[in-house]
Amino acid sequence: MADITRYPGLRHLRGAPTVHIRHINRGKLIHEGAGLSFWFRPRTAVLSEVPMDDRELPMLFHARTQDYQDVTVQLTITYRCTSPETATSRIDFSIDPDTGTWRQDPLSQIANTLTESTQQHALKTLGTTTLETALRTGVERVKQAVTENLTAAHIGLEIIDVRVVAIRPDADLEKALQTTIREKVQQEADKATYERRAIAVERERAISENELQNQIELAKREELLVVQRGANALKKAEDQARASRIADEAKADGIRKLAEAEAAGEKARLDAYKEIPQHTIYALAAKELAGNLPEIGSITLTPDIIQPILNRLAR
C-alpha cells in the first residue's frame, strides 16, 4: 500500500521498490514506475498500484479420476506482474488518493482467474488416469500439465513456479488403501521373519551336522588311538618278554657253566685223590671232619667204640 501524506489541496505519495505506480491526470500519464515519490492533486489524479514482487497462491480443490474416485489436489502457484500497463488495463488496481488503499480487490480477481485455469488443466490430466496412477505419478503429471499450459500473460502476469504438494484420496478410501498397504507390508515383514527363521534353522542344522561330524571324526581318532596304544603295549610286552627270555637264557647258561666248572673241579679233585694213599685220605677226612665238627666240651670213649677203630688202624 502506498504511503500518502495529506495536505490541504495536495497529497504526497511515496511508493516502494516492489510497487509499480501509475499516475494519470486528465487522461495523460504523468508518473509511472517503481519507487516513485511525487505530489499530486487528489481531485484530478487517477492512481494505480501494481505489486511487482513474487506472490504465492495456494490452492486446494477436488478432482475425479478415470475410475470415478475423488481425490484432493494441493498445489501452490508462484507468479509476478511483468506488464503493469497490461495488468492495469485488465484488472482494477486503482487506489484511493486519500488513503492509498485499493478501491477493489485485484488480488482476489487474479487468484480466481489462476485457480480456475489451474483446476481446468489438473482436472483434465487426472480425468484420464486411474486412482492408482494418480497416487503414484499424479504429482509429476499435474505439475507438468499446469506448467506447460497455464499462462497469465493476457493479464500482465508471469507464472514463476508450480509446486504440487499432494494428491490424496478421500478419508475412507485412504484408510482402506493404508490398511491394504499395511497388510502387504505386514506380509512382507512376516515373510522376512519366516525366512530369517528358516535361515536360522538351516544354520543350526548345519552346525549340528558339523558337530556330529566332528564327534564322529573324534571317535574315529580315539579308536585309532586305542588301537595304537594296544599295539604299543603289545610290542612293549613282547619286547619285555624277549628281554626276560634272553636274561633267563643268559642266567641259565651262566648257571650251567658254573655247574660244569664245579663238576670239573670236583672231578679234578677226585682224580687227585686217586693218587693219594688210602690212609692219607682217611687222615685228610678226619681232619676235614674235625674242622667241621661243632665244638665239643667233653667226650666219653667206651671199649666198644675204640676197638673197631684200633682194628682198622692195625690193618
C-alpha positions in Angstrom: 0.0 0.0 0.0 1.3 3.4 -1.0 2.2 5.9 1.7 0.1 9.1 1.1 0.5 12.2 3.2 -2.4 14.6 3.2 -2.1 18.4 2.9 -4.8 21.0 2.2 -5.5 20.7 -1.5 -2.4 18.5 -2.2 -1.2 15.0 -1.5 2.2 13.4 -1.4 2.7 9.8 -2.5 5.7 7.7 -1.6 6.0 4.3 -3.2 8.1 1.2 -2.6 10.7 -0.5 -4.7 8.4 -3.5 -5.3 5.3 -1.5 -6.2 4.6 0.0 -9.7 2.8 3.3 -9.5 0.8 4.9 -12.5 -0.3 8.5 -12.2 -2.8 9.7 -14.8 -4.1 13.3 -14.8 -6.9 14.2 -17.2 -6.2 11.1 -19.3 -2.5 11.9 -19.5 0.2 9.7 -18.0 2.2 11.8 -15.5 4.2 9.4 -13.4 4.9 5.7 -13.9 7.5 3.4 -12.3 8.6 1.7 -9.1 9.8 3.6 -6.0 8.3 6.9 -7.1 7.7 9.9 -4.8 5.7 12.9 -6.1 3.0 15.4 -5.3 -0.5 15.3 -6.9 -3.9 16.9 -6.7 -6.5 14.4 -5.4 -9.4 15.7 -7.3 -7.8 15.2 -10.8 -5.4 12.4 -10.2 -6.0 8.7 -11.1 -3.6 6.4 -9.3 -2.9 2.7 -9.8 -0.6 0.5 -7.6 0.6 -2.8 -9.1 2.7 -5.1 -6.8 5.8 -6.3 -8.7 7.1 -8.8 -6.1 6.6 -12.6 -6.3 3.3 -13.8 -5.0 2.3 -17.3 -3.9 -1.2 -18.6 -4.5 -2.0 -21.8 -2.6 -4.9 -24.0 -3.9 -6.9 -26.9 -2.6 -9.6 -28.4 -4.8 -11.2 -31.8 -5.6 -10.9 -33.8 -8.8 -12.2 -37.2 -10.1 -10.1 -39.9 -11.7 -10.8 -42.0 -14.7 -12.2 -44.8 -12.4 -14.6 -42.2 -10.7 -12.6 -41.8 -7.5 -12.5 -38.4 -5.8 -9.0 -37.0 -4.9 -7.9 -33.8 -3.3 -5.2 -31.8 -5.1 -3.0 -29.4 -3.1 -0.6 -27.1 -5.0 0.9 -23.7 -5.0 1.4 -21.2 -7.8 4.1 -18.5 -7.7 3.5 -15.6 -10.1 4.5 -11.9 -10.5 3.4 -9.0 -12.6 5.7 -8.3 -15.6 3.5 -5.9 -17.5 1.9 -3.3 -15.2 0.3 -1.5 -18.2 -1.5 -4.7 -19.3 -2.4 -5.6 -15.7 -4.0 -2.1 -15.0 -5.9 -2.3 -18.3 -7.4 -5.7 -17.5 -7.7 -5.6 -13.7 -8.7 -2.7 -11.4 -5.6 -1.7 -9.4 -6.7 1.8 -8.7 -6.1 3.2 -5.2 -7.9 5.9 -3.1 -5.9 9.2 -3.3 -6.6 9.9 0.3 -5.8 6.5 2.0 -3.7 4.7 -0.6 -5.8 1.5 -0.4 -7.2 -0.4 -3.4 -10.7 0.5 -4.4 -11.4 -3.1 -5.4 -9.7 -6.4 -4.6 -7.4 -7.1 -7.6 -5.5 -9.9 -5.9 -8.7 -11.9 -5.4 -9.6 -11.4 -9.0 -6.1 -12.7 -10.0 -6.5 -15.6 -7.6 -9.8 -16.6 -9.1 -8.5 -16.5 -12.6 -5.4 -18.5 -11.9 -7.3 -21.0 -9.7 -9.9 -21.7 -12.4 -7.2 -22.1 -15.1 -5.1 -24.4 -12.9 -8.1 -26.5 -12.0 -9.0 -26.9 -15.6 -5.6 -28.4 -16.5 -5.3 -30.5 -13.4 -8.8 -32.0 -13.8 -8.1 -32.8 -17.5 -5.0 -34.6 -16.5 -6.4 -36.6 -13.6 -9.6 -37.4 -15.6 -7.5 -39.6 -17.9 -5.7 -41.5 -15.2 -6.7 -44.2 -12.7 -6.6 -43.7 -9.0 -3.5 -45.9 -8.6 -1.7 -44.0 -11.3 -2.8 -40.7 -9.8 -1.5 -41.6 -6.4 1.8 -43.0 -7.8 2.7 -40.5 -10.5 -0.1 -37.9 -10.4 2.0 -35.2 -8.7 4.5 -35.1 -11.6 1.8 -35.3 -14.2 -0.3 -32.5 -12.8 2.8 -30.3 -12.3 3.9 -30.9 -15.9 0.5 -30.2 -17.3 -0.1 -27.0 -15.3 3.5 -25.7 -16.0 3.1 -26.3 -19.8 -0.4 -24.9 -20.2 -1.0 -22.3 -17.6 -0.4 -18.8 -18.8 -1.5 -15.3 -17.4 0.2 -13.1 -20.0 -3.2 -11.7 -21.0 -3.5 -10.0 -17.6 0.2 -9.0 -17.5 1.4 -11.8 -15.2 4.1 -14.4 -15.5 3.9 -17.9 -13.8 7.2 -18.4 -12.0 6.7 -21.8 -10.4 4.2 -24.6 -9.9 4.5 -26.9 -6.9 2.1 -29.8 -6.5 2.2 -30.7 -2.8 0.0 -33.7 -2.7 -2.8 -35.7 -4.3 -4.8 -37.6 -1.8 -8.0 -39.7 -2.0 -10.9 -39.2 0.4 -10.5 -40.2 4.0 -12.4 -43.6 3.8 -10.6 -44.7 0.6 -7.2 -43.5 2.0 -7.9 -45.6 5.2 -8.7 -48.6 3.1 -5.6 -48.2 1.0 -3.5 -47.7 4.1 -5.0 -50.9 5.5 -4.2 -52.8 2.3 -0.7 -51.4 2.2 -0.2 -52.2 5.9 -1.3 -55.8 5.3 1.1 -56.1 2.4 3.9 -54.6 4.5 3.0 -56.9 7.3 3.0 -59.9 4.9 6.4 -58.8 3.7 7.6 -58.5 7.3 6.2 -61.9 8.2 7.8 -63.4 5.1 11.2 -61.8 6.1 10.7 -63.2 9.6 9.9 -66.7 8.3 12.9 -66.5 6.0 15.1 -65.4 8.9 13.8 -68.3 11.0 14.3 -70.8 8.1 17.9 -69.5 7.7 18.5 -69.8 11.4 17.1 -73.3 11.5 19.3 -74.2 8.5 22.3 -72.8 10.2 21.5 -74.7 13.4 21.1 -77.9 11.3 24.4 -77.2 9.6 26.1 -76.5 13.0 24.6 -79.7 14.4 25.8 -81.7 11.4 29.2 -80.2 11.7 29.3 -81.0 15.5 28.2 -84.6 14.7 30.9 -84.9 12.0 33.4 -83.6 14.5 32.3 -86.1 17.1 32.4 -89.0 14.5 35.9 -87.9 13.5 37.0 -87.6 17.1 35.6 -91.1 17.8 37.5 -92.5 14.9 40.7 -90.9 16.1 40.1 -92.2 19.6 39.6 -95.7 18.1 42.8 -95.4 16.2 44.5 -94.1 19.4 43.2 -97.1 21.4 44.4 -99.5 18.7 47.7 -97.8 18.5 48.1 -97.8 22.3 47.2 -101.6 22.3 49.8 -102.2 19.6 52.3 -100.2 21.5 51.5 -102.1 24.8 51.7 -105.5 22.9 55.0 -104.6 21.4 56.3 -103.4 24.8 55.2 -106.7 26.4 56.8 -108.7 23.6 60.0 -106.7 24.0 59.9 -107.2 27.7 59.2 -111.0 27.3 62.0 -111.2 24.8 64.4 -109.4 27.1 63.3 -111.5 30.0 63.8 -114.7 28.0 67.2 -113.6 26.9 68.1 -112.7 30.5 66.8 -116.1 31.7 68.8 -117.9 29.0 71.9 -116.0 29.9 71.4 -116.7 33.6 70.7 -120.4 32.9 73.8 -120.6 30.7 75.8 -119.0 33.5 74.5 -121.4 36.0 75.2 -124.3 33.6 78.7 -123.2 33.0 79.2 -122.7 36.8 77.9 -126.2 37.4 80.1 -127.6 34.7 83.1 -125.8 36.3 82.2 -127.0 39.7 81.8 -130.5 38.3 85.1 -130.3 36.5 86.7 -129.1 39.7 85.1 -131.8 41.7 86.3 -134.4 39.2 89.8 -133.0 39.2 89.8 -133.1 43.0 88.6 -136.7 42.9 91.2 -137.6 40.3 93.8 -136.1 42.6 92.6 -138.2 45.5 93.1 -141.4 43.4 96.9 -140.8 43.5 96.9 -140.4 47.3 97.2 -143.4 49.6 94.2 -144.5 51.4 95.4 -143.8 54.9 96.3 -140.3 53.9 92.8 -139.8 52.6 91.4 -141.0 55.9 93.7 -138.6 57.7 92.5 -135.8 55.5 88.9 -136.8 56.0 89.4 -136.9 59.7 91.0 -133.5 59.6 88.1 -132.2 57.5 85.7 -133.8 59.8 87.4 -132.3 62.8 87.3 -128.9 61.2 83.6 -129.1 60.5 82.6 -130.7 63.8 80.9 -128.5 66.4 82.8 -127.5 69.5 83.0 -130.5 71.9 83.4 -129.8 75.6 84.0 -133.4 76.7 83.9 -136.9 75.1 83.5 -140.3 76.6 85.2 -143.3 74.9 84.0 -146.8 75.6 85.8 -150.0 74.6 83.2 -151.0 72.1 83.9 -147.7 70.2 87.7 -147.8 70.4 88.1 -151.5 69.5 86.9 -151.2 65.8 89.0 -148.2 65.3 92.1 -149.8 66.6 91.4 -152.9 64.5 91.1 -150.8 61.4 94.2 -148.9 62.2 96.1 -152.2 62.7 95.1 -153.4 59.3 
